[in-house]
Amino acid sequence: MSTATATATVLKLAPGKEQGLGEQDSLSESELRAWRGLLRAHASLAKRLEGRLEREHGLQLSSYEVLQHLMDAPAGKMRMCDLAEHAQLSRSGLTRLVDRLERDELLSRCTCQHDARGAYACLTDGGRERLEAARGTHRAVVREHFLSHFSESELEALGQMWERVAANCCGASSQAVSHTEVPLQQGAQV
């Protein structure tokens, strides 16, 4: 059973009734509500966003995110291993996605001048144009279905909480950084 399936199975049970766990390992009502809320909100927002991006721009959400990381990177390129980490994809998953984006001429593979073994993913003009066109849709969905539900101070608090979770998450890279530490091109946008 995958971790996701196991997690979903445990979460379907009532608080304090997780199968195979002792009472001290049970989630409280508030813990369960927070965890389930995160999973439900993420899944529904990602589904809505992916649907609009695919319908209006022919882009999957993961493709949009990879193109966005490249747009934000200096010179529009990133080492494949760094891009995989930033996009939260396995190296093999990124390779398959880059293959698809390369076929669609949205990015290209470039060689690393300092290391013959290294490869870069490089944003093409076509990728830049597609991303620019999709940004408005992305922002509209994010604003309508997520940001509009919170005040500015709530958004600031949420941002700090997500950074705290990401920085301390199990298996997180020692290179994990907050969004304020990620180098962006001047004028970078979401």
C-alpha positions as CSV (number, residue, x, y, z in Angstrom):
1,M,0.0,0.0,0.0
2,S,1.4,3.4,-0.9
3,T,1.9,6.1,1.7
4,A,-0.8,8.2,0.1
5,T,-3.3,5.3,0.2
6,A,-2.3,4.5,3.8
7,T,-2.7,8.1,4.8
8,A,-6.1,8.4,3.2
9,T,-7.2,5.1,4.8
10,V,-6.1,6.3,8.3
11,L,-7.8,9.7,7.8
12,K,-11.1,8.1,6.9
13,L,-11.4,6.7,10.4
14,A,-12.7,8.6,13.3
15,P,-10.2,10.6,15.5
16,G,-8.6,8.3,18.1
17,K,-9.7,5.2,16.2
18,E,-6.7,4.9,13.7
19,Q,-6.2,1.2,13.1
20,G,-3.0,-0.2,14.3
21,L,-2.0,2.9,16.3
22,G,-2.0,3.3,20.1
23,E,-4.1,6.1,21.8
24,Q,-1.0,8.3,22.1
25,D,-0.6,8.2,18.4
26,S,-4.1,9.3,17.6
27,L,-4.9,12.6,16.1
28,S,-7.0,15.0,18.1
29,E,-10.1,16.5,16.5
30,S,-8.3,19.8,15.7
31,E,-5.2,18.0,14.3
32,L,-7.4,15.8,12.1
33,R,-9.5,18.8,11.0
34,A,-6.3,20.7,10.1
35,W,-4.8,17.8,8.2
36,R,-7.9,16.8,6.3
37,G,-8.6,20.5,5.5
38,L,-5.1,20.9,4.0
39,L,-5.5,17.7,1.9
40,R,-9.0,18.6,0.7
41,A,-8.1,22.2,-0.1
42,H,-4.9,21.3,-1.9
43,A,-6.6,18.6,-4.0
44,S,-9.6,20.7,-5.0
45,L,-7.5,23.8,-5.7
46,A,-5.0,21.8,-7.8
47,K,-7.8,20.1,-9.7
48,R,-9.5,23.4,-10.5
49,L,-6.2,25.0,-11.5
50,E,-5.1,22.1,-13.6
51,G,-8.4,22.0,-15.4
52,R,-8.3,25.6,-16.3
53,L,-4.7,25.6,-17.4
54,E,-5.2,22.5,-19.6
55,R,-8.4,23.8,-21.1
56,E,-7.2,27.3,-21.8
57,H,-3.5,26.8,-22.4
58,G,-2.8,23.1,-23.0
59,L,-0.6,23.0,-19.9
60,Q,-0.7,20.6,-17.0
61,L,-0.1,22.2,-13.6
62,S,3.3,20.5,-13.3
63,S,4.3,21.9,-16.7
64,Y,3.3,25.4,-15.6
65,E,5.3,25.1,-12.4
66,V,8.4,23.9,-14.3
67,L,8.2,26.7,-16.8
68,Q,7.6,29.2,-13.9
69,H,10.8,28.0,-12.1
70,L,12.7,28.4,-15.4
71,M,11.3,31.9,-15.9
72,D,12.4,32.9,-12.4
73,A,15.9,31.4,-12.8
74,P,18.8,33.5,-14.0
75,A,19.1,33.3,-17.8
76,G,15.9,31.1,-17.9
77,K,17.8,27.9,-17.2
78,M,18.4,25.5,-14.3
79,R,20.3,22.3,-13.7
80,M,18.0,19.4,-14.1
81,C,18.7,18.1,-10.6
82,D,17.9,21.6,-9.1
83,L,14.8,21.9,-11.1
84,A,13.6,18.5,-9.9
85,E,14.1,19.6,-6.3
86,H,12.3,23.0,-6.8
87,A,9.4,21.4,-8.7
88,Q,9.1,18.6,-6.0
89,L,9.5,15.9,-8.7
90,S,11.6,12.9,-8.8
91,R,14.5,13.1,-11.3
92,S,12.8,10.4,-13.5
93,G,9.5,12.3,-13.2
94,L,11.2,15.5,-14.3
95,T,13.0,13.8,-17.1
96,R,9.6,12.5,-18.5
97,L,8.1,16.0,-18.1
98,V,11.1,17.7,-19.8
99,D,10.9,15.2,-22.6
100,R,7.2,16.2,-23.2
101,L,8.0,20.0,-22.8
102,E,10.9,19.7,-25.2
103,R,8.7,17.9,-27.8
104,D,6.3,20.8,-27.5
105,E,9.2,23.2,-27.9
106,L,8.6,24.9,-24.6
107,L,12.0,24.2,-23.3
108,S,15.3,22.7,-24.5
109,R,18.1,20.8,-22.9
110,C,21.4,22.7,-22.8
111,T,24.8,21.3,-21.8
112,C,26.6,22.6,-18.8
113,Q,29.9,24.2,-19.9
114,H,31.6,23.4,-16.5
115,D,30.5,19.8,-16.2
116,A,30.0,17.6,-19.2
117,R,27.7,15.3,-17.1
118,G,25.4,18.1,-16.1
119,A,22.4,19.3,-18.2
120,Y,20.3,22.3,-18.0
121,A,16.6,22.8,-18.8
122,C,16.4,26.1,-20.8
123,L,13.2,28.0,-21.4
124,T,12.5,28.6,-25.0
125,D,10.8,31.7,-26.5
126,G,7.7,29.4,-27.1
127,G,7.8,28.4,-23.4
128,R,8.1,32.0,-22.3
129,E,5.1,32.9,-24.5
130,R,2.9,30.0,-23.3
131,L,3.8,30.8,-19.6
132,E,3.0,34.5,-20.1
133,A,-0.4,33.6,-21.6
134,A,-1.1,31.1,-18.8
135,R,-0.1,33.4,-15.9
136,G,-3.3,35.4,-16.1
137,T,-5.4,32.2,-15.8
138,H,-3.2,31.0,-12.9
139,R,-3.5,34.2,-11.0
140,A,-7.3,34.4,-11.6
141,V,-7.9,30.9,-10.2
142,V,-5.5,31.4,-7.3
143,R,-7.1,34.7,-6.4
144,E,-10.7,33.6,-6.8
145,H,-10.5,30.2,-5.1
146,F,-7.8,30.8,-2.5
147,L,-6.5,34.3,-1.8
148,S,-10.0,35.9,-1.7
149,H,-10.8,33.9,1.4
150,F,-8.2,35.5,3.5
151,S,-7.2,39.0,4.8
152,E,-3.7,40.3,4.2
153,S,-2.6,39.5,7.8
154,E,-4.1,35.9,7.4
155,L,-2.1,35.5,4.2
156,E,1.1,36.6,5.9
157,A,0.5,34.1,8.8
158,L,-0.3,31.3,6.3
159,G,2.9,32.1,4.4
160,Q,4.9,31.8,7.6
161,M,3.2,28.6,8.6
162,W,3.8,26.9,5.2
163,E,7.5,28.0,5.3
164,R,7.8,26.5,8.8
165,V,6.3,23.2,7.7
166,A,8.4,23.0,4.5
167,A,11.6,23.8,6.4
168,N,11.0,21.1,9.0
169,C,9.3,18.5,6.8
170,C,10.5,14.9,7.0
171,G,13.0,14.2,4.3
172,A,13.2,17.9,3.3
173,S,16.4,18.9,1.7
174,S,19.0,20.7,3.8
175,Q,18.9,23.2,1.0
176,A,15.2,24.0,1.7
177,V,14.6,27.8,1.6
178,S,11.8,30.1,2.1
179,H,10.2,31.9,-0.9
180,T,12.1,35.1,0.2
181,E,15.4,33.4,-0.3
182,V,14.8,31.9,-3.7
183,P,16.6,33.9,-6.3
184,L,14.2,35.5,-8.8
185,Q,14.7,37.5,-11.9
186,Q,13.8,41.1,-11.3
187,G,10.1,41.6,-11.9
188,A,9.4,37.8,-11.5
189,Q,5.7,36.9,-11.2
190,V,3.5,34.0,-10.4
